[in-house]
Amino acid sequence: MKPRYLPPGTLTWLRVRWLLLGIAIGVAGAAGLAMYLVALLPPELAYRSPAATVRPVPGPVAPPAPALAMPPCAGQGKDCSPLDAPVHTIPEPGALALVALGLGALALHRSHT
């Protein structure tokens, strides 16, 4: 049986391909971990107000504003919308990252026949 040799540059191309795949998986994993941590972070920890340097002095209290009478909704306008209005959903970034990762893996894993 005659040995079959790979064309020149094949191993270099394979190494580059696996390196790019590793980088893509690492970036996607880091982005997923960051999104997970942001989702777990309570909103009260996301912002810390600075320490007060000036003590506020209470001033005169303004009287409450009178309540405005709202006309009945006629079904038109920006404030009148039916309860069965269509809801526009936005896909999550994690799902888009998984789709992009899958397409990238397919592009790198094409068969050389």
HELIX and SHEET records of a PDB file:
HELIX    1   1 THR A   10  LEU A   40  1                                  31    
HELIX    2   2 PRO A   43  ALA A   46  1                                   4    
HELIX    3   3 PRO A   93  LEU A  108  1                                  16    
END                                                                             
